[in-house]
């Protein structure tokens, strides 16, 4: 890892911060899951559709395989960045249910707390609900159980105000149409979106 035994001991005891570089080295060396990477969101305003797509590629999302390059980030950080964005390309939004199914063991306590601080728990709740639909379709039993537990927690913090699923630039005409055509899950989470599991290629 390129550090002394003494420095390694200090990191293990919480007396030295595990940097992104060292965290990535540890994950590679010990063959740890990406969920073991540091939970450091940084400045979320710097994230975009392109950067989230690249992060998803590095986490193994098949739809962005051609973008894979560089180090992985903790999936909880990537998901927080995504649901905090004002506008994301539809193809990026469609990848989020895959993320919660594939990495259902991520640090939900941290993610839920951070989402609440940013008032995006409804977006996260909807992604989790959609993840359950995907898990049912592909018979991912362990993921389904965990996501149901997470949704119960998020349900207690559900906001009454209307929001979009990272599509703030929707026109008023689009918003009116979505109020009529959105799914039951979207209505429950007060989101203007027509996204559903049936249109997701990885849920077939």
VENJOLIN-V422702 format. One record per residue. N is the residue number from 1. PSI is psi in radians with two decimals (* if undefined). OMEGA is omega in whole degrees, -180 to 180 (999 if undefined). D_LAST is the distance of its C-alpha to the last C-alpha in whole Angstrom. Layout:
n=N psi=PSI omega=OMEGA d_last=D_LAST
n=N psi=PSI omega=OMEGA d_last=D_LAST
This chain:
n=1 psi=-0.21 omega=178 d_last=41
n=2 psi=0.36 omega=176 d_last=45
n=3 psi=2.80 omega=179 d_last=46
n=4 psi=2.83 omega=177 d_last=49
n=5 psi=-0.66 omega=-180 d_last=49
n=6 psi=-0.74 omega=180 d_last=51
n=7 psi=-0.69 omega=178 d_last=48
n=8 psi=-0.73 omega=179 d_last=45
n=9 psi=-0.68 omega=179 d_last=47
n=10 psi=-0.65 omega=176 d_last=47
n=11 psi=-0.72 omega=-180 d_last=44
n=12 psi=-0.54 omega=-180 d_last=43
n=13 psi=0.06 omega=178 d_last=45
n=14 psi=0.27 omega=-179 d_last=44
n=15 psi=-0.16 omega=175 d_last=47
n=16 psi=2.44 omega=-179 d_last=45
n=17 psi=2.45 omega=174 d_last=42
n=18 psi=1.92 omega=-179 d_last=39
n=19 psi=2.87 omega=177 d_last=39
n=20 psi=-0.74 omega=-179 d_last=36
n=21 psi=-0.82 omega=180 d_last=37
n=22 psi=-0.64 omega=178 d_last=38
n=23 psi=-0.74 omega=178 d_last=35
n=24 psi=-0.69 omega=178 d_last=33
n=25 psi=-0.73 omega=180 d_last=35
n=26 psi=-0.77 omega=179 d_last=35
n=27 psi=-0.77 omega=179 d_last=31
n=28 psi=-0.82 omega=-175 d_last=32
n=29 psi=-0.79 omega=-177 d_last=35
n=30 psi=0.07 omega=179 d_last=34
n=31 psi=0.86 omega=180 d_last=30
n=32 psi=2.75 omega=176 d_last=29
n=33 psi=2.82 omega=180 d_last=26
n=34 psi=-0.36 omega=178 d_last=25
n=35 psi=-0.22 omega=178 d_last=26
n=36 psi=-0.13 omega=180 d_last=29
n=37 psi=2.77 omega=-177 d_last=30
n=38 psi=2.52 omega=177 d_last=33
n=39 psi=1.35 omega=-178 d_last=32
n=40 psi=1.67 omega=-176 d_last=34
n=41 psi=-0.44 omega=-178 d_last=32
n=42 psi=-2.61 omega=-179 d_last=35
n=43 psi=1.80 omega=-176 d_last=35
n=44 psi=-0.34 omega=-179 d_last=32
n=45 psi=-0.25 omega=-179 d_last=34
n=46 psi=-0.17 omega=-179 d_last=33
n=47 psi=2.61 omega=-180 d_last=29
n=48 psi=3.08 omega=176 d_last=28
n=49 psi=-0.73 omega=-178 d_last=24
n=50 psi=-0.79 omega=-178 d_last=25
n=51 psi=-0.61 omega=178 d_last=26
n=52 psi=-0.69 omega=177 d_last=23
n=53 psi=-0.74 omega=179 d_last=21
n=54 psi=-0.75 omega=178 d_last=23
n=55 psi=-0.70 omega=178 d_last=23
n=56 psi=-0.69 omega=177 d_last=20
n=57 psi=-0.77 omega=-180 d_last=20
n=58 psi=-0.36 omega=176 d_last=23
n=59 psi=-0.01 omega=174 d_last=20
n=60 psi=0.14 omega=-180 d_last=18
n=61 psi=2.10 omega=-174 d_last=15
n=62 psi=-0.50 omega=-178 d_last=14
n=63 psi=-0.32 omega=-180 d_last=14
n=64 psi=0.40 omega=-176 d_last=18
n=65 psi=-0.60 omega=-178 d_last=18
n=66 psi=-0.23 omega=-179 d_last=21
n=67 psi=-0.06 omega=-173 d_last=23
n=68 psi=2.08 omega=177 d_last=23
n=69 psi=2.41 omega=177 d_last=27
n=70 psi=-3.00 omega=-175 d_last=29
n=71 psi=2.71 omega=178 d_last=29
n=72 psi=2.75 omega=173 d_last=26
n=73 psi=2.79 omega=177 d_last=27
n=74 psi=2.26 omega=-178 d_last=26
n=75 psi=-0.49 omega=177 d_last=23
n=76 psi=-0.65 omega=178 d_last=25
n=77 psi=-0.76 omega=-180 d_last=27
n=78 psi=-0.76 omega=-179 d_last=24
n=79 psi=-0.71 omega=177 d_last=22
n=80 psi=-0.77 omega=179 d_last=26
n=81 psi=-0.72 omega=-178 d_last=27
n=82 psi=-0.90 omega=-176 d_last=24
n=83 psi=-0.22 omega=178 d_last=24
n=84 psi=-0.16 omega=-178 d_last=28
n=85 psi=2.50 omega=177 d_last=27
n=86 psi=-0.77 omega=-180 d_last=29
n=87 psi=2.27 omega=175 d_last=27
n=88 psi=2.61 omega=174 d_last=23
n=89 psi=2.55 omega=-177 d_last=22
n=90 psi=-0.69 omega=-178 d_last=18
n=91 psi=-0.51 omega=178 d_last=16
n=92 psi=-0.77 omega=178 d_last=18
n=93 psi=-0.69 omega=-179 d_last=17
n=94 psi=-0.36 omega=-179 d_last=14
n=95 psi=-0.29 omega=-172 d_last=14
n=96 psi=-0.71 omega=176 d_last=16
n=97 psi=-0.60 omega=176 d_last=13
n=98 psi=-0.73 omega=-178 d_last=12
n=99 psi=-0.78 omega=-177 d_last=16
n=100 psi=-0.45 omega=176 d_last=17
n=101 psi=-0.81 omega=-178 d_last=14
n=102 psi=-0.66 omega=-178 d_last=15
n=103 psi=0.86 omega=-177 d_last=19
n=104 psi=-0.28 omega=179 d_last=19
n=105 psi=0.23 omega=-180 d_last=23
n=106 psi=3.02 omega=-177 d_last=24
n=107 psi=1.52 omega=-176 d_last=27
n=108 psi=-0.54 omega=179 d_last=26
n=109 psi=-0.81 omega=178 d_last=30
n=110 psi=-0.82 omega=-176 d_last=31
n=111 psi=-0.75 omega=179 d_last=28
n=112 psi=-0.75 omega=179 d_last=28
n=113 psi=-0.79 omega=-180 d_last=32
n=114 psi=-0.64 omega=179 d_last=32
n=115 psi=-0.71 omega=178 d_last=29
n=116 psi=-0.70 omega=180 d_last=32
n=117 psi=-0.48 omega=-177 d_last=35
n=118 psi=0.08 omega=-179 d_last=33
n=119 psi=0.65 omega=178 d_last=32
n=120 psi=0.40 omega=-179 d_last=28
n=121 psi=-0.47 omega=177 d_last=27
n=122 psi=-0.70 omega=177 d_last=26
n=123 psi=-0.80 omega=179 d_last=23
n=124 psi=-0.73 omega=179 d_last=22
n=125 psi=-0.72 omega=179 d_last=22
n=126 psi=-0.73 omega=178 d_last=19
n=127 psi=-0.70 omega=178 d_last=17
n=128 psi=-0.73 omega=178 d_last=18
n=129 psi=-0.75 omega=179 d_last=17
n=130 psi=-0.63 omega=176 d_last=14
n=131 psi=-0.64 omega=177 d_last=13
n=132 psi=-0.72 omega=178 d_last=14
n=133 psi=-0.72 omega=178 d_last=11
n=134 psi=-0.80 omega=-180 d_last=9
n=135 psi=-0.66 omega=177 d_last=11
n=136 psi=-0.73 omega=-177 d_last=11
n=137 psi=-0.57 omega=-178 d_last=7
n=138 psi=0.11 omega=177 d_last=7
n=139 psi=0.83 omega=176 d_last=11
n=140 psi=1.44 omega=-170 d_last=13
n=141 psi=-0.79 omega=-178 d_last=16
n=142 psi=-0.73 omega=179 d_last=18
n=143 psi=-0.72 omega=-179 d_last=17
n=144 psi=-0.78 omega=180 d_last=16
n=145 psi=-0.81 omega=-177 d_last=20
n=146 psi=-0.73 omega=-179 d_last=21
n=147 psi=-0.57 omega=176 d_last=19
n=148 psi=-0.70 omega=179 d_last=21
n=149 psi=-0.73 omega=-180 d_last=24
n=150 psi=-0.73 omega=-179 d_last=24
n=151 psi=-0.63 omega=178 d_last=23
n=152 psi=-0.68 omega=179 d_last=26
n=153 psi=-0.80 omega=-179 d_last=28
n=154 psi=-0.54 omega=-180 d_last=27
n=155 psi=-0.62 omega=-178 d_last=27
n=156 psi=-0.25 omega=-179 d_last=31
n=157 psi=0.26 omega=-176 d_last=31
n=158 psi=2.33 omega=-179 d_last=29
n=159 psi=2.58 omega=-179 d_last=31
n=160 psi=-0.33 omega=-175 d_last=32
n=161 psi=2.63 omega=179 d_last=32
n=162 psi=2.50 omega=-180 d_last=30
n=163 psi=3.05 omega=173 d_last=28
n=164 psi=2.95 omega=175 d_last=25
n=165 psi=1.33 omega=178 d_last=22
n=166 psi=0.69 omega=-180 d_last=24
n=167 psi=0.95 omega=-175 d_last=25
n=168 psi=-0.39 omega=-177 d_last=29
n=169 psi=0.14 omega=178 d_last=30
n=170 psi=2.44 omega=177 d_last=28
n=171 psi=2.90 omega=180 d_last=31
n=172 psi=-0.61 omega=178 d_last=32
n=173 psi=-0.73 omega=178 d_last=31
n=174 psi=-0.68 omega=179 d_last=27
n=175 psi=-0.73 omega=179 d_last=28
n=176 psi=-0.73 omega=180 d_last=30
n=177 psi=-0.75 omega=-178 d_last=27
n=178 psi=-0.54 omega=177 d_last=24
n=179 psi=-0.50 omega=180 d_last=27
n=180 psi=-0.56 omega=-170 d_last=26
n=181 psi=-0.09 omega=-176 d_last=22
n=182 psi=2.79 omega=-179 d_last=21
n=183 psi=2.96 omega=178 d_last=18
n=184 psi=-0.65 omega=179 d_last=20
n=185 psi=-0.76 omega=180 d_last=19
n=186 psi=-0.70 omega=178 d_last=21
n=187 psi=-0.77 omega=-179 d_last=24
n=188 psi=-0.70 omega=-178 d_last=24
n=189 psi=0.20 omega=175 d_last=24
n=190 psi=0.71 omega=-180 d_last=26
n=191 psi=2.52 omega=175 d_last=24
n=192 psi=1.66 omega=179 d_last=24
n=193 psi=2.61 omega=175 d_last=20
n=194 psi=0.26 omega=-179 d_last=18
n=195 psi=2.33 omega=176 d_last=15
n=196 psi=2.83 omega=-173 d_last=12
n=197 psi=-0.48 omega=-176 d_last=9
n=198 psi=-0.41 omega=-178 d_last=7
n=199 psi=0.00 omega=-177 d_last=8
n=200 psi=2.12 omega=-174 d_last=7
n=201 psi=-0.54 omega=-178 d_last=6
n=202 psi=-0.06 omega=180 d_last=6
n=203 psi=0.09 omega=-177 d_last=4
n=204 psi=* omega=999 d_last=0
